[in-house]
Amino acid sequence: MDYTTLLSIPKGAAVCYSGFREGQRPGDVYPSYEQVKEDLTILQNHWRYIRLYSCDQHAHTVLEVIRNEQFPIQVMLGAYLDGEVSNPNCPWGGEYSDAEIDSHKKKNKKEIGTLITWANAYEDIIIALAVGNESCVDWSGNMVPVDQMIAYIRQVKASTNQAVTFCENYVPWLDKLAPLVEELDFISIHTYPLWEHKTIEEAIAHTKENYHQVSQKYPDKVVVITEAGWATDANGRGFPKSHANVFFQKMYYDSLCKWTANNNILTFVFEAFDEPWKGSPDPHEPEKHWGLFYENRNPKMALANPPGYKR
């Protein structure tokens, strides 16, 4: 079974979308209806499917804009889960007090409830549901035990009609997440050659290797790539500054689009727009610069007709 049969959708290009602009950030200032409408007007020319990460005000606005304005876009909707256990292995802080963990569990319960409600309310728009994002990888700052992930997934599957997945770095799928796989309708992996110190010449081969490691381990499951991309600026944190630029992004993007289109692999490219709120205050912070469009909505070089790329 391929993804078109599993999800009952036609083949199409896909992208991760978060519309936060300068001066906006989750939990504070959200993009307006008109700003989301502007974004979707741009995105509809390039992508058929978008991935949203959480059931927050921004996601609700996106769903409303798609419905009200009749955009030809469908959504993989995610529930973003906060850490339910401490993880001292997280480099940027993953340890929580008992009170914080209790608060996270209550928030997660609400998030799962909203995911179910919206999945049913927007069934014509939402094609798949992602329960969590990078919640089990060793370096996660939002660690959720696998048995609790299974409980959340079962709850969502029992109350919705869409296919259900969990989005995670490719590594935990090779061992830790084996008990989770049978609960899912499909597997979703993240692959980032740049973060793993690969050169642009090594990049697409590394992504192919990541994909095949997982797909060969679980031959009866559809594997979707829910994040793959290349940054266009950096300050040397995590990878050399010289490895991040618009030329290398285009090279990786072209290769990724050609390979995944030829092999019928649904791939959500990371990501649509640069997000200035992310990471440190340093303007060259790499987390801010993965977009295929700049924050001002001007396109980067990668969007010059990559091979095998069709909306």
Backbone torsions as a table, in degrees:
resi	resn	phi	psi	omega
1	MET	NA	132.2	175.5
2	ASP	-100.5	178.3	-173.4
3	TYR	-68.2	-28.4	-179.1
4	THR	-66.2	-37.2	177.6
5	THR	-73.8	-45.5	-178.0
6	LEU	-59.4	-45.5	-175.2
7	LEU	-95.5	-3.9	-178.3
8	SER	55.3	47.0	-179.8
9	ILE	-133.4	156.7	174.2
10	PRO	-76.6	162.9	174.4
11	LYS	-59.5	146.9	178.7
12	GLY	-175.2	160.6	177.7
13	ALA	-80.3	152.1	-174.1
14	ALA	-140.5	153.6	-177.2
15	VAL	-148.7	149.5	172.5
16	CYS	-81.7	131.3	-175.8
17	TYR	-126.0	127.3	169.4
18	SER	-141.6	121.2	-168.1
19	GLY	-97.1	18.6	-176.6
20	PHE	-70.5	126.7	-177.3
21	ARG	-104.8	-177.7	178.2
22	GLU	-53.8	129.2	179.8
23	GLY	85.2	0.0	178.8
24	GLN	-115.3	152.1	174.8
25	ARG	-163.2	154.7	178.8
26	PRO	-57.5	138.7	179.5
27	GLY	82.2	0.0	-177.5
28	ASP	-132.1	-91.9	179.7
29	VAL	-108.0	125.9	-176.3
30	TYR	-107.2	153.5	173.6
31	PRO	-58.5	143.1	-180.0
32	SER	-78.9	169.2	175.6
33	TYR	-55.5	-47.0	-177.5
34	GLU	-67.2	-35.1	177.3
35	GLN	-67.5	-41.1	176.5
36	VAL	-64.7	-40.9	177.5
37	LYS	-60.3	-42.3	176.7
38	GLU	-60.7	-44.4	-179.7
39	ASP	-62.3	-46.6	-177.2
40	LEU	-68.2	-29.1	174.2
41	THR	-62.2	-37.8	176.0
42	ILE	-71.5	-49.5	-172.7
43	LEU	-65.2	-33.3	-177.3
44	GLN	-62.6	-19.4	178.7
45	ASN	-80.5	-10.7	-175.6
46	HIS	-123.7	-32.3	-171.2
47	TRP	-135.1	145.4	177.3
48	ARG	-92.7	-29.7	-174.7
49	TYR	-126.4	143.6	175.9
50	ILE	-129.0	150.9	175.4
51	ARG	-107.9	129.4	173.6
52	LEU	-111.8	143.5	-168.0
53	TYR	-94.8	-22.2	-174.5
54	SER	-149.5	165.7	178.0
55	CYS	-96.5	63.6	-178.5
56	ASP	-109.1	-173.9	-178.4
57	GLN	-59.4	-38.6	179.8
58	HIS	-62.7	-46.5	-180.0
59	ALA	-61.4	-40.7	179.8
60	HIS	-64.0	-40.5	177.3
61	THR	-61.5	-42.4	179.2
62	VAL	-60.3	-46.5	-179.9
63	LEU	-62.6	-39.7	178.6
64	GLU	-67.2	-41.8	179.6
65	VAL	-64.1	-44.1	178.6
66	ILE	-58.7	-45.1	-178.9
67	ARG	-68.7	-50.2	-174.0
68	ASN	-68.2	-38.5	-176.4
69	GLU	-94.7	-2.8	177.4
70	GLN	57.0	47.1	175.5
71	PHE	-71.6	141.4	179.5
72	PRO	-82.2	54.7	-175.9
73	ILE	-128.3	137.9	174.0
74	GLN	-120.4	165.0	-163.2
75	VAL	-128.6	137.3	158.5
76	MET	-94.5	114.3	-176.4
77	LEU	-99.5	132.7	-179.0
78	GLY	-108.8	154.7	167.3
79	ALA	-107.0	120.0	-178.9
80	TYR	-89.8	122.5	-174.7
81	LEU	-105.6	132.9	173.1
82	ASP	-84.4	161.7	-175.2
83	GLY	-62.4	130.9	178.0
84	GLU	-106.2	-2.7	170.1
85	VAL	-142.8	156.5	175.5
86	SER	-76.2	149.0	177.9
87	ASN	-134.4	95.1	-179.6
88	PRO	-65.7	-11.3	179.0
89	ASN	-81.3	-6.4	179.9
90	CYS	-77.1	122.2	-176.2
91	PRO	-66.2	-25.2	-175.7
92	TRP	-107.8	13.1	173.7
93	GLY	107.4	104.3	-180.0
94	GLY	-133.9	23.4	-179.7
95	GLU	-107.0	134.1	-173.5
96	TYR	-132.7	152.2	174.0
97	SER	-74.4	166.6	177.0
98	ASP	-60.3	-37.7	179.4
99	ALA	-65.9	-39.8	178.7
100	GLU	-66.3	-42.1	179.2
101	ILE	-63.5	-41.3	177.2
102	ASP	-61.3	-40.6	177.6
103	SER	-64.7	-41.4	179.2
104	HIS	-62.4	-42.0	-179.9
105	LYS	-62.3	-40.1	178.0
106	LYS	-66.4	-41.8	178.2
107	LYS	-63.5	-42.6	-179.9
108	ASN	-63.8	-39.5	177.3
109	LYS	-60.0	-42.4	178.1
110	LYS	-66.3	-41.5	-179.9
111	GLU	-61.3	-43.9	178.5
112	ILE	-63.5	-40.7	177.8
113	GLY	-62.0	-40.4	178.1
114	THR	-67.6	-40.1	177.1
115	LEU	-56.3	-45.7	179.8
116	ILE	-64.4	-45.1	-179.3
117	THR	-60.7	-47.2	-177.8
118	TRP	-71.3	-34.7	177.1
119	ALA	-57.8	-38.0	179.6
120	ASN	-81.4	-32.9	-179.1
121	ALA	-75.8	-28.1	-177.0
122	TYR	-122.2	43.5	-174.0
123	GLU	-63.5	-26.1	178.7
124	ASP	-76.5	-17.3	-176.8
125	ILE	-104.6	-38.6	-174.5
126	ILE	-89.2	119.5	-175.7
127	ILE	-97.2	-21.8	-177.6
128	ALA	-158.1	158.4	-178.0
129	LEU	-124.0	131.4	179.0
130	ALA	-111.2	114.5	-179.0
131	VAL	-92.9	93.3	179.2
132	GLY	94.8	159.4	179.6
133	ASN	-144.8	116.0	178.4
134	GLU	49.6	50.1	-177.9
135	SER	-97.5	-3.9	-174.5
136	CYS	-127.8	-11.8	-179.9
137	VAL	-65.9	150.6	-171.1
138	ASP	-56.0	-31.2	-176.8
139	TRP	-95.7	9.9	-175.4
140	SER	-64.8	137.3	172.2
141	GLY	-89.9	-1.3	179.7
142	ASN	-129.6	56.7	-173.2
143	MET	-71.1	130.4	174.3
144	VAL	-125.8	128.1	-179.8
145	PRO	-58.7	148.2	-176.9
146	VAL	-59.2	-39.4	-179.0
147	ASP	-65.4	-31.6	176.5
148	GLN	-74.2	-35.5	174.6
149	MET	-60.0	-41.9	178.5
150	ILE	-61.0	-42.2	179.4
151	ALA	-62.7	-43.3	178.5
152	TYR	-63.4	-43.8	-178.5
153	ILE	-63.2	-42.3	177.8
154	ARG	-63.1	-38.8	178.4
155	GLN	-62.5	-45.3	-179.4
156	VAL	-66.8	-44.7	-178.5
157	LYS	-63.4	-33.0	-178.7
158	ALA	-72.7	-15.9	-172.1
159	SER	-120.1	3.9	-176.8
160	THR	-138.3	168.7	-179.6
161	ASN	-108.0	-12.4	-178.3
162	GLN	-77.3	160.0	171.9
163	ALA	-66.6	143.6	-174.6
164	VAL	-119.3	138.5	-179.5
165	THR	-141.1	178.4	171.7
166	PHE	-134.9	132.3	-175.7
167	CYS	-98.8	122.9	-174.5
168	GLU	-152.9	153.3	169.7
169	ASN	-48.2	148.7	-174.6
170	TYR	-64.3	-27.5	-171.8
171	VAL	-62.2	-50.4	-177.7
172	PRO	-62.1	-22.1	178.0
173	TRP	-65.5	-21.1	-175.9
174	LEU	-79.3	-13.9	178.6
175	ASP	-151.4	-66.6	-171.0
176	LYS	-57.2	-36.7	-172.3
177	LEU	-94.3	7.6	179.2
178	ALA	-53.6	-41.1	178.9
179	PRO	-66.4	-21.7	-178.4
180	LEU	-80.2	-28.2	-170.3
181	VAL	-57.9	-43.7	-176.6
182	GLU	-66.2	-17.7	178.8
183	GLU	-81.9	-19.0	-171.4
184	LEU	-95.0	152.5	172.3
185	ASP	-79.7	-31.1	174.2
186	PHE	-156.5	161.1	-179.0
187	ILE	-97.8	140.4	178.2
188	SER	-123.3	123.9	-176.8
189	ILE	-118.3	154.7	172.9
190	HIS	-114.3	137.0	-179.4
191	THR	-139.0	122.8	-175.8
192	TYR	-133.8	88.1	178.5
193	PRO	-56.3	-35.1	-177.2
194	LEU	-63.0	-44.2	178.4
195	TRP	-67.6	-21.7	-179.5
196	GLU	-99.4	22.5	169.8
197	HIS	64.7	30.9	175.9
198	LYS	-90.6	143.6	174.5
199	THR	-76.9	167.8	179.5
200	ILE	-62.9	-30.1	178.8
201	GLU	-69.2	-27.4	-179.2
202	GLU	-93.4	-9.3	-163.2
203	ALA	-63.1	-55.5	-172.8
204	ILE	-69.7	-31.9	176.2
205	ALA	-63.8	-37.3	178.8
206	HIS	-66.6	-43.1	177.5
207	THR	-62.3	-43.4	177.3
208	LYS	-60.3	-42.8	179.4
209	GLU	-61.8	-45.0	178.3
210	ASN	-57.5	-47.1	-179.0
211	TYR	-61.9	-47.9	-175.2
212	HIS	-70.5	-30.7	175.0
213	GLN	-57.3	-43.5	-178.1
214	VAL	-77.7	-47.0	-176.1
215	SER	-64.8	-32.7	179.0
216	GLN	-75.9	-28.6	177.4
217	LYS	-71.7	-32.4	-178.0
218	TYR	-125.3	70.8	-173.2
219	PRO	-65.0	-16.1	-179.4
220	ASP	-95.0	4.6	-179.4
221	LYS	-115.2	139.1	169.8
222	VAL	-69.9	133.4	175.9
223	VAL	-112.5	123.4	178.3
224	VAL	-110.2	140.3	172.9
225	ILE	-91.1	113.6	-177.2
226	THR	-101.6	-4.4	168.0
227	GLU	-154.3	128.3	170.1
228	ALA	-160.1	130.7	-178.1
229	GLY	-169.8	-173.6	-177.5
230	TRP	-147.1	129.8	-178.7
231	ALA	-78.1	154.5	-177.9
232	THR	-112.4	1.0	175.2
233	ASP	-155.4	155.5	-179.0
234	ALA	-162.5	161.4	177.5
235	ASN	-114.7	12.3	-179.5
236	GLY	95.4	-6.8	177.6
237	ARG	-80.7	117.2	176.4
238	GLY	93.6	-33.9	176.7
239	PHE	-161.8	158.1	-176.8
240	PRO	-61.3	141.7	178.3
241	LYS	-57.2	-34.5	-177.4
242	SER	-66.9	-15.8	-178.9
243	HIS	-85.5	-10.0	-174.9
244	ALA	-112.2	110.3	177.1
245	ASN	-163.2	168.9	-176.0
246	VAL	-69.1	-26.3	179.6
247	PHE	-68.4	-46.7	179.6
248	PHE	-69.2	-34.4	176.4
249	GLN	-60.0	-45.0	179.9
250	LYS	-63.7	-41.8	-180.0
251	MET	-60.9	-46.3	179.9
252	TYR	-66.6	-43.7	-178.1
253	TYR	-62.6	-44.6	178.3
254	ASP	-60.1	-45.6	-179.3
255	SER	-65.6	-41.7	180.0
256	LEU	-62.9	-47.9	-178.6
257	CYS	-62.8	-41.5	-178.8
258	LYS	-65.9	-47.4	-178.4
259	TRP	-65.2	-47.1	-177.1
260	THR	-69.5	-35.7	176.9
261	ALA	-65.9	-42.6	-178.8
262	ASN	-68.1	-24.3	-176.7
263	ASN	-111.0	10.8	174.8
264	ASN	56.0	48.2	178.7
265	ILE	-108.8	113.7	176.6
266	LEU	-64.7	125.7	-174.5
267	THR	-136.3	120.1	174.2
268	PHE	-92.1	105.3	-179.4
269	VAL	-69.8	139.9	177.4
270	PHE	-102.7	117.2	-5.1
271	GLU	-143.9	-178.5	-175.2
272	ALA	-69.2	-55.3	-172.7
273	PHE	-125.2	146.7	169.6
274	ASP	-58.3	146.0	-178.0
275	GLU	-124.7	99.5	-173.4
276	PRO	-67.1	-16.4	-179.0
277	TRP	-75.9	-17.5	-171.0
278	LYS	-77.1	150.6	172.4
279	GLY	69.2	-151.4	-176.7
280	SER	-79.3	170.7	176.9
281	PRO	-68.0	-15.3	-179.9
282	ASP	-57.8	123.3	-179.2
283	PRO	-62.6	-18.9	177.9
284	HIS	-96.9	9.5	174.6
285	GLU	-52.5	123.1	-174.0
286	PRO	-62.3	-29.1	-179.4
287	GLU	-59.8	-21.2	-176.3
288	LYS	-83.6	-9.7	-161.8
289	HIS	-127.8	41.4	178.5
290	TRP	-100.0	-2.1	-175.5
291	GLY	-67.8	151.8	169.7
292	LEU	-85.6	-12.0	168.7
293	PHE	-121.7	147.9	171.5
294	TYR	-69.7	167.4	179.8
295	GLU	-59.2	-29.6	178.9
296	ASN	-79.2	5.3	176.1
297	ARG	76.9	10.7	170.8
298	ASN	-79.9	139.3	-177.7
299	PRO	-73.5	149.5	171.5
300	LYS	-89.3	176.2	-174.3
301	MET	-58.6	-31.1	-173.9
302	ALA	-60.5	-23.0	-174.9
303	LEU	-88.1	23.2	176.3
304	ALA	-93.3	71.3	172.2
305	ASN	53.0	63.8	177.1
306	PRO	-63.7	148.5	-176.7
307	PRO	-66.0	144.3	176.7
308	GLY	72.2	14.8	-170.3
309	TYR	-105.1	116.0	178.9
310	LYS	-137.9	139.5	177.4
311	ARG	-67.8	NA	NA
